[in-house]
Amino acid sequence: MSDQSSGGQADRISAEIAALASLGIRDLKSRWRALYDTEPPARISRELLTSTIAYRLQEREFGGSMWSFGKGPGLAFPPKTDGDFAVIEQCSG
């Protein structure tokens, strides 16, 4: 892949993420359903919905998550949950 191609890719994703700010809550929830193939949490804030969608767009375009939910260095297993969300804790040692 050329630098120009990946630059265009980054520009496209940046524009798509910027466009999220203009979407209403219903459109954001629809976008969530399309990306996650599940319903969004019932009481999710607009801000968290937007940032989570933005993260997923980047993850799909540029590669997988830097987090893993297994026994790995520096990660607690299993992750605790706080309502609808996983709580990631850093382990020391």
N, C-alpha and C positions, 0 to 999 in steps of 0.2 A: 504494500500500500504506500502510495507516495505521500510526502508531507502536505502537498496541496489537497489531496483527497481527504486526509485526516483533518486538515484545517477546515474544509468545507463541512465535514461531518460534525465537528465541534461547533461551527457556526449554526448549523441546522438545529442541533440539540439545544444550543443556547437560545435560539429564537423560539423554539417550542416551549422551553421552560419559561421564558419571559411572557409568552402568551397565556400561561396558566393564571397569571395575575388578573387577567380580564374575564376569566370564566366565573360563572355563578356557581353556587354550591351544588346545584343539581348536575351541572356539566362536569364538575370535578368528581362527583360521586360516580357518574357514568364512566369517566376516564379511569377511575380506580377499578371499577368492575372489569373494564376491558384489559387493564394491565395485570390485575391480580386474580381474575376469574373467580371472584368472591365479592360478597357485600362488604362495604367499608364498615368499620365500627359505628354503632348507632350515634354515639356522642362525640365523634371526632371533630376537632376544631378545623376551621377552614385553613388555618396556617399549617397545622400538622398534615392535613390532607394534601395541601399544595407541595410541601417539602418532601413528603413521602412519594408522591407521584414524580416529582423532579428527580429524586434519587433513583427510582425504578427506571426512568427513561435513560439516565446516564449508565446505570448498571447494564441494561440491555444493549446499549450501543457500544460501550467501551470495555465491558467485561464484568465478571462476577464481583460479588461482595468481598470486602476485605475482612468481614466477620465470618466466623464459622461456628456453628453450634455443635461442637463436639469437643472431645478432649484434646485441646491444643494448648500450646504455650501461652500463658497469660490470660486465658479465658475461664470463667466459672462455668461449671457444667452441673446440672442443666441450668439454663437461664431461669431466673425468677420471673414471675409475671406480676404486673400491677394493673389489674383490670384487663384491658384488651391488648396490652403491650408488653413485650419482653423487656426485662431490665438486665442490661449487660454490666457485669462487674469485672473489674480488673483484678486478677490474682497476683499476689506478690510471692513468687517462689515456686 
